[in-house]
Amino acid sequence: MRGLYAIADVTTLTARGVDIVAFVRALAPAKPAAIQLRAKDLSARETLALLRALVPICRDAGVLLVANDRVDVAAVGGCDGVHLGQEDLPLASARRLAPHLRVGVSTHDLAQLGRALEERPDYVAYGPVYPTASKVAPDAVVGIAGLRAAYLLSRAAGIPLVAIGGITLERGREVSTIADAGAVIADLFPSPRWEQVELAQVTVRAERLHAALSAGADGGVRAEGVVAE
């Protein structure tokens, strides 16, 4: 997993009148590492219907589709993976229920990260690296130093690390030297005035974010003794 981990957040998109399926269709040509459907406020039935609409889009583009929180819905919906938070189903249980799914786990401090790495998920997310407005009650900011410490642990375990929280295009290159990928929600739009944004611009923005968040792979960038490959 390398580059942009794009998150289509249903609550954010709906509040601004952006069609979720059209938004994912605009993201797919950028070939991000993954697209996650984050549907915190939808029912299982509504989420399932959305996932079934998104699967062919992502499959045609060769992009991983990840559902947030719900292992059962991810499996029935035909997703490639599921992303679990600290309050969701334990990773071992998720593996038993849907052994074919890739599983990612959110972590917010080094203790949580260490426990997650021991269970060998397909990737771990760590943060928030910067302040973020995507959560009502965000966890404490870990900063670049915290992300670097997490990267050392994830590299030693051989598990990809996804930086989360406040990731922007401007911060992408710095993040790319100490994370394998960066999760982005708001900065997928090139302007804060969402109602004036054309979805074609979202494709361009996603391409630029993917390039920036992949940049650390070039030239063996060093991060406190770790060489990005």
C-alpha positions in Angstrom: 0.0 0.0 0.0 1.6 3.3 -1.1 0.3 6.8 -1.7 -3.2 8.1 -1.3 -5.8 6.3 0.9 -8.9 8.2 -0.2 -11.9 8.4 2.1 -15.3 9.1 0.8 -17.1 10.3 3.9 -20.8 10.1 3.4 -21.7 12.6 6.1 -19.4 15.2 4.7 -20.4 14.7 1.1 -24.1 14.6 1.8 -23.9 17.8 3.8 -22.5 19.5 0.8 -24.8 17.9 -1.8 -22.1 15.8 -3.4 -23.2 12.5 -4.9 -21.2 9.7 -3.3 -21.1 7.4 -6.3 -20.1 10.2 -8.6 -17.4 11.3 -6.1 -15.9 7.8 -6.0 -16.1 7.6 -9.8 -14.0 10.8 -9.9 -11.5 9.4 -7.5 -11.0 6.1 -9.2 -9.0 7.3 -12.3 -6.3 8.6 -9.9 -5.5 5.0 -9.0 -5.2 5.6 -5.2 -3.9 2.9 -2.9 -7.5 2.4 -1.7 -10.8 4.1 -1.5 -12.7 3.8 1.8 -16.4 4.3 2.2 -16.9 5.9 5.6 -20.6 5.7 6.3 -21.0 6.3 10.0 -24.6 7.6 9.9 -26.1 5.1 7.4 -27.9 1.9 8.1 -26.5 -1.4 7.1 -29.0 -1.6 4.3 -28.1 1.8 2.9 -24.3 1.2 3.2 -24.7 -2.2 1.4 -26.6 -0.5 -1.4 -23.8 2.1 -1.8 -21.0 -0.5 -1.7 -22.7 -2.6 -4.4 -22.7 0.5 -6.6 -19.1 1.3 -5.9 -17.6 -2.2 -6.3 -17.7 -2.2 -10.2 -16.2 1.3 -10.3 -13.3 0.3 -8.1 -12.8 -3.1 -9.7 -12.7 -1.6 -13.2 -10.0 0.9 -12.0 -8.0 -1.7 -10.1 -8.5 0.1 -6.8 -9.1 -1.5 -3.5 -12.5 -0.7 -1.9 -12.7 -0.7 1.9 -15.7 -0.4 4.1 -15.6 1.3 7.5 -16.4 -0.5 10.7 -18.8 -3.3 9.6 -17.2 -6.6 8.6 -20.5 -8.2 7.7 -21.5 -5.4 5.4 -18.0 -5.3 3.8 -18.2 -9.0 3.1 -21.7 -9.1 1.7 -21.1 -5.9 -0.3 -18.1 -7.4 -2.2 -15.4 -5.2 -0.7 -11.7 -5.9 -0.8 -11.3 -4.9 2.9 -12.7 -3.5 6.1 -11.2 -0.8 8.3 -11.7 -1.2 12.1 -11.6 1.3 14.9 -10.6 0.7 18.5 -14.3 0.2 19.4 -15.1 -2.1 16.5 -15.0 -5.9 16.2 -11.6 -7.3 17.2 -9.3 -8.2 14.4 -9.2 -11.9 15.2 -13.0 -12.0 15.1 -13.0 -10.1 11.8 -10.6 -12.7 10.3 -12.9 -15.6 11.4 -16.0 -14.0 10.0 -14.5 -12.9 6.6 -11.0 -14.5 6.1 -11.0 -13.2 2.5 -11.1 -9.5 3.5 -8.0 -7.3 4.0 -8.3 -5.8 7.5 -6.9 -2.4 8.6 -6.9 -1.1 12.2 -6.9 2.5 13.5 -4.5 3.3 16.3 -3.9 6.5 18.2 -0.9 5.9 20.5 2.1 3.6 20.5 0.5 1.1 23.0 -2.5 0.6 20.6 -0.1 0.4 17.7 2.0 -2.3 19.4 -1.0 -4.4 20.2 -2.4 -4.1 16.6 1.0 -5.0 15.1 1.1 -8.2 17.2 -2.2 -9.3 15.5 -0.7 -8.8 12.0 -3.4 -6.7 10.2 -2.9 -6.0 6.6 -2.1 -2.3 7.5 -2.3 0.0 10.5 -3.5 3.6 10.5 -1.9 6.0 13.0 -2.8 9.5 14.1 -4.1 12.1 14.1 -0.8 13.5 12.8 -2.2 17.0 12.6 -5.4 18.6 14.0 -8.5 17.3 12.2 -12.1 18.4 11.9 -13.4 15.0 10.7 -14.2 13.7 14.2 -16.4 15.2 16.9 -14.0 14.1 19.6 -10.6 13.5 18.0 -7.8 11.7 19.7 -4.7 13.6 20.8 -2.5 14.8 18.0 0.7 12.7 17.6 2.6 15.0 15.4 5.4 14.2 12.9 7.6 12.9 15.7 4.9 10.5 16.8 4.3 9.3 13.2 8.1 8.7 12.9 8.1 6.5 16.0 5.1 4.6 14.6 6.8 4.1 11.3 9.8 2.6 12.9 7.6 0.0 14.6 5.5 -0.7 11.6 8.6 -1.1 9.3 10.1 -3.5 11.8 6.9 -5.6 11.8 6.7 -5.4 8.0 3.2 -3.9 8.0 2.2 -0.8 6.0 1.5 2.4 8.0 -1.3 4.8 6.9 -1.0 8.3 8.4 -4.4 9.8 9.4 -5.6 13.2 10.5 -5.2 16.5 8.8 -3.2 15.2 5.8 -3.1 17.7 3.0 -1.4 18.1 -0.4 1.1 20.6 1.2 2.0 18.1 3.9 2.0 15.0 1.6 5.7 14.9 0.8 6.8 15.2 4.4 4.3 12.5 5.4 5.4 10.2 2.6 8.9 9.8 4.1 7.6 8.4 7.3 4.4 6.6 6.2 3.5 4.2 3.4 0.2 6.0 2.7 -1.9 9.0 3.9 -5.6 9.0 4.5 -7.4 12.1 3.1 -11.0 13.4 3.4 -11.4 17.1 3.1 -8.3 17.9 1.0 -9.7 15.7 -1.8 -11.5 18.9 -2.8 -9.4 21.7 -4.3 -11.5 24.4 -2.8 -13.3 25.0 0.5 -16.3 26.1 -1.6 -17.5 22.6 -2.3 -20.6 23.6 -4.2 -18.5 25.2 -6.9 -16.2 22.3 -7.4 -16.5 20.1 -10.6 -15.8 16.4 -10.0 -13.2 16.6 -12.8 -11.1 18.7 -10.4 -11.4 16.0 -7.8 -9.7 13.6 -10.1 -6.8 16.1 -10.6 -6.6 16.7 -6.9 -6.5 13.0 -6.1 -3.7 12.5 -8.7 -1.6 15.2 -7.1 -2.2 13.9 -3.6 -1.3 10.3 -4.7 1.9 11.6 -6.3 2.8 13.6 -3.2 2.1 10.8 -0.8 4.1 8.4 -2.9 7.1 10.7 -3.1 9.0 9.2 -0.2 9.5 6.0 -2.2 11.8 7.9 -4.6 15.4 7.9 -4.0 15.3 6.0 -0.7 14.3 8.9 1.5 15.6 8.4 5.1 13.5 8.9 8.2 15.7 8.6 11.4 17.5 5.5 10.3 14.7 4.0 8.2 15.0 3.9 4.4 11.8 4.0 2.5 11.8 1.4 -0.3 
